[in-house]
Amino acid sequence: MAYFEIGIFQPRNDENIGTLWRSAWQLGAAGIFTIGRKQRRQTSDVLNVPQLLPYRQFETLEVFLSARPAGAQVIGVEFGGTPLGTFKHPERAIYLLGSEANGLSKEVIARCNAVVQIESVHYKSYNVAIAGSIVMYHRLISGEFSLGKNSSPSENNPTKITPS
């Protein structure tokens, strides 16, 4: 069964965690997490997402890796990886973003099963919450996995995805 989570390694501010949290809920993640820094408050949400989507905090990379679900591949999001547009998402994935200032270190990248980078027209760096949102959206529209119960088109679902 398809499964994914997304998180940030050593994030610097709560606003980015909050924005990523809301996007993760919107795009069907099973949860979000941080490694090395606990979120202090949810500052960018009006939908009460903390009550809808779990947040986990890990002190170290080793603790995080030992707690990942069986069969879940760690996918780093960093410069120099496979272009996102050509990436085939694994059925069970945990996406790991680097901090706003430092990205993912070589040591962290070495522990990932794969690394993707997001293409751009001008500057290659994105805000961490935006980068995570783009990766999750790409997973959603790739068509590789069935959509979750909240994503299936219906008259009761005003956020359904329809082709233009």
C-alpha positions as CSV (number, residue, x, y, z in Angstrom):
1,M,0.0,0.0,0.0
2,A,1.3,3.5,-0.9
3,Y,2.6,5.5,2.0
4,F,4.7,8.6,2.4
5,E,5.8,11.1,5.0
6,I,7.9,14.3,4.7
7,G,10.2,16.1,7.1
8,I,13.0,18.6,7.6
9,F,16.5,17.9,8.9
10,Q,17.5,20.6,11.5
11,P,14.8,23.2,10.4
12,R,15.4,26.8,11.4
13,N,11.9,28.3,11.8
14,D,8.4,27.3,12.8
15,E,6.7,29.0,9.8
16,N,8.3,26.6,7.3
17,I,7.4,23.6,9.4
18,G,3.8,24.9,9.7
19,T,3.5,25.5,6.0
20,L,4.9,22.1,5.1
21,W,2.5,20.5,7.7
22,R,-0.5,22.0,5.9
23,S,0.7,21.1,2.5
24,A,1.4,17.5,3.7
25,W,-2.1,17.2,4.9
26,Q,-3.5,18.6,1.7
27,L,-1.4,16.3,-0.5
28,G,-2.0,13.0,1.4
29,A,1.0,12.5,3.6
30,A,0.7,10.1,6.5
31,G,2.7,12.5,8.7
32,I,5.5,15.0,9.1
33,F,8.6,15.1,11.2
34,T,11.7,17.1,12.1
35,I,15.1,15.8,13.0
36,G,17.2,17.8,15.5
37,R,14.8,20.5,16.4
38,K,11.3,20.4,17.8
39,Q,8.6,22.7,16.4
40,R,7.5,25.1,19.1
41,R,4.2,26.3,17.5
42,Q,2.1,26.0,14.4
43,T,1.9,29.5,13.0
44,S,0.7,29.2,9.4
45,D,-2.4,27.2,9.6
46,V,-6.1,28.0,9.7
47,L,-7.4,24.4,9.3
48,N,-6.2,23.0,12.6
49,V,-4.0,20.6,10.7
50,P,-2.1,19.6,13.9
51,Q,-5.3,17.8,14.9
52,L,-5.5,16.0,11.5
53,L,-1.9,14.9,10.7
54,P,0.7,13.5,13.1
55,Y,3.9,15.3,13.8
56,R,7.0,13.4,15.1
57,Q,10.3,14.8,16.3
58,F,13.6,12.9,16.3
59,E,16.7,14.0,18.1
60,T,19.1,12.4,15.7
61,L,19.3,10.9,12.2
62,E,20.0,7.5,13.7
63,V,16.9,7.6,15.8
64,F,14.9,8.7,12.8
65,L,16.3,5.9,10.6
66,S,15.6,3.2,13.2
67,A,12.0,4.4,13.5
68,R,11.1,4.5,9.8
69,P,8.3,2.2,8.7
70,A,9.4,-1.2,7.2
71,G,10.2,-0.9,3.5
72,A,10.0,2.9,3.4
73,Q,12.8,4.4,1.3
74,V,14.4,7.7,2.4
75,I,14.4,10.2,-0.5
76,G,16.6,13.2,0.0
77,V,15.7,16.5,-1.6
78,E,18.9,18.3,-2.5
79,F,20.9,19.8,-5.3
80,G,22.7,17.3,-7.6
81,G,20.0,14.6,-7.4
82,T,17.8,13.1,-10.1
83,P,15.6,15.7,-11.6
84,L,12.2,15.5,-10.0
85,G,10.5,15.6,-13.4
86,T,12.0,12.2,-14.3
87,F,11.9,10.6,-10.8
88,K,9.8,7.6,-10.2
89,H,8.5,7.8,-6.6
90,P,8.7,4.6,-4.5
91,E,5.5,3.2,-3.2
92,R,6.7,3.7,0.4
93,A,8.7,6.9,0.8
94,I,10.0,9.3,3.4
95,Y,11.1,12.6,1.9
96,L,13.8,14.4,3.7
97,L,14.5,18.1,3.2
98,G,17.5,20.0,4.5
99,S,17.3,23.1,6.6
100,E,16.7,26.5,5.0
101,A,20.4,27.5,5.3
102,N,22.4,24.3,5.1
103,G,20.5,21.7,3.0
104,L,21.4,18.1,3.6
105,S,25.0,17.3,4.5
106,K,27.0,14.7,2.6
107,E,26.7,12.4,5.6
108,V,22.9,12.6,5.5
109,I,22.7,12.2,1.7
110,A,24.8,9.0,2.1
111,R,22.1,7.5,4.2
112,C,19.3,8.2,1.6
113,N,18.1,5.6,-0.8
114,A,17.8,8.2,-3.5
115,V,18.1,12.0,-3.9
116,V,16.0,14.3,-6.1
117,Q,16.4,17.9,-7.1
118,I,13.7,20.3,-8.2
119,E,14.3,21.9,-11.6
120,S,14.0,25.7,-11.9
121,V,14.1,28.5,-14.5
122,H,16.3,31.0,-12.6
123,Y,17.7,30.3,-9.1
124,K,18.0,26.6,-8.1
125,S,17.2,27.1,-4.4
126,Y,13.6,27.0,-3.1
127,N,12.1,27.8,0.3
128,V,12.1,24.5,2.2
129,A,8.3,24.4,2.7
130,I,7.8,25.2,-1.0
131,A,10.3,22.5,-2.1
132,G,8.5,19.9,0.0
133,S,5.1,20.9,-1.4
134,I,6.4,20.6,-4.9
135,V,7.8,17.1,-4.3
136,M,4.5,16.0,-2.7
137,Y,2.5,17.5,-5.5
138,H,4.7,15.7,-8.1
139,R,4.0,12.5,-6.3
140,L,0.3,13.1,-6.4
141,I,0.1,14.0,-10.1
142,S,2.5,11.3,-11.2
143,G,-0.4,8.9,-11.2
144,E,1.8,6.1,-9.8
145,F,-0.4,5.6,-6.7
146,S,-4.2,5.8,-6.1
147,L,-5.4,8.9,-4.4
148,G,-6.4,8.8,-0.8
149,K,-10.0,9.0,0.4
150,N,-10.0,12.8,0.6
151,S,-8.6,13.2,-2.9
152,S,-11.1,11.2,-4.9
153,P,-13.3,13.4,-7.1
154,S,-16.8,13.9,-5.9
155,E,-19.4,16.6,-5.6
156,N,-18.7,16.8,-1.9
157,N,-15.0,17.4,-2.4
158,P,-14.4,21.0,-3.6
159,T,-10.7,20.4,-3.8
160,K,-10.8,17.7,-6.4
161,I,-8.2,17.7,-9.1
162,T,-9.6,18.2,-12.6
163,P,-7.8,18.5,-15.9
164,S,-7.9,21.9,-17.5
